[in-house]
Amino acid sequence: MRAPADDNFLIKNNINVVFNCTPSLPFSKNRIIQYKYQLAINDDLKANSIRNMALSLPAAVSTLIKHLKNNDRVLVHCHAGM
């Protein structure tokens, strides 16, 4: 599934914040997404990738919590489900 680029999915679910945990998967150009965050990590379950994700998580989680407290509709997308 390429949800960050799927306008129908984003509109149907009223998503306005996307965290994209892939280095190159594009975002939708639809203006419904007010905030776009790209965690440029390889989502492949390799040790180096897991380490890089762990280093990126503190800032991403802090930002995610801010959006959740604001009642934003958030999509976190990654292929491997890490």
Backbone torsions as a table, in degrees:
resi	resn	phi	psi	omega
1	MET	NA	138.0	178.5
2	ARG	-114.2	57.1	-174.0
3	ALA	-55.4	-38.5	-179.1
4	PRO	-61.5	-19.9	179.8
5	ALA	-109.7	3.1	-175.9
6	ASP	-94.2	96.1	-177.6
7	ASP	-55.4	-42.9	-178.4
8	ASN	-61.1	-45.2	178.7
9	PHE	-61.7	-46.4	-177.4
10	LEU	-64.2	-42.7	-179.8
11	ILE	-68.8	-46.8	-179.0
12	LYS	-57.4	-36.5	-177.2
13	ASN	-99.5	5.8	177.1
14	ASN	53.4	40.5	-179.3
15	ILE	-75.7	129.3	176.7
16	ASN	-123.4	-1.1	177.0
17	VAL	-136.0	130.6	178.7
18	VAL	-128.1	128.3	169.1
19	PHE	-104.9	114.5	-176.4
20	ASN	-106.6	107.4	-176.1
21	CYS	-95.0	53.2	176.0
22	THR	-140.5	153.0	-179.2
23	PRO	-76.2	-20.1	-171.3
24	SER	-142.0	-4.9	-179.9
25	LEU	-64.8	126.8	-174.7
26	PRO	-75.5	159.1	173.2
27	PHE	-90.9	161.2	170.5
28	SER	-65.6	148.4	174.8
29	LYS	-88.5	-2.3	-179.6
30	ASN	-63.6	138.3	-176.8
31	ARG	-76.8	-2.6	177.3
32	ILE	-63.0	-29.3	178.7
33	ILE	-80.4	107.7	-179.1
34	GLN	-84.3	-29.2	-177.9
35	TYR	-132.4	128.7	-179.3
36	LYS	-126.9	126.4	179.4
37	TYR	-124.4	125.7	179.1
38	GLN	-110.8	114.0	172.2
39	LEU	-93.8	99.6	-171.9
40	ALA	-75.9	75.1	179.4
41	ILE	-124.7	151.9	174.2
42	ASN	-82.0	120.1	-174.3
43	ASP	-93.8	67.6	-171.0
44	ASP	-129.5	8.2	177.6
45	LEU	66.8	12.6	174.3
46	LYS	-77.3	152.7	-175.8
47	ALA	-55.3	-43.9	-179.7
48	ASN	-63.3	-40.4	179.6
49	SER	-67.2	-40.4	178.1
50	ILE	-64.0	-41.2	177.5
51	ARG	-62.1	-45.3	179.4
52	ASN	-62.8	-38.3	177.5
53	MET	-64.5	-43.7	-179.7
54	ALA	-60.7	-36.1	178.0
55	LEU	-70.1	-29.8	-178.5
56	SER	-84.0	-21.0	-171.6
57	LEU	-63.3	-42.9	-176.4
58	PRO	-55.0	-47.8	179.7
59	ALA	-67.8	-40.6	-179.5
60	ALA	-65.2	-42.3	-179.6
61	VAL	-66.2	-40.8	177.5
62	SER	-59.6	-44.6	178.5
63	THR	-66.8	-41.6	178.1
64	LEU	-59.3	-46.3	179.6
65	ILE	-60.4	-41.2	178.1
66	LYS	-57.8	-45.2	-179.7
67	HIS	-68.2	-39.2	178.8
68	LEU	-65.1	-39.7	177.3
69	LYS	-65.6	-25.8	178.7
70	ASN	-85.7	4.2	-178.3
71	ASN	61.6	28.4	174.0
72	ASP	-72.8	158.6	176.7
73	ARG	-97.8	111.7	-168.9
74	VAL	-112.2	137.0	171.2
75	LEU	-117.2	125.1	172.4
76	VAL	-108.1	118.1	-175.5
77	HIS	-116.5	127.8	170.0
78	CYS	-152.0	149.9	-176.6
79	HIS	-73.2	-44.2	-172.7
80	ALA	-86.6	-10.1	-179.9
81	GLY	71.5	33.1	-178.9
82	MET	-69.7	NA	NA
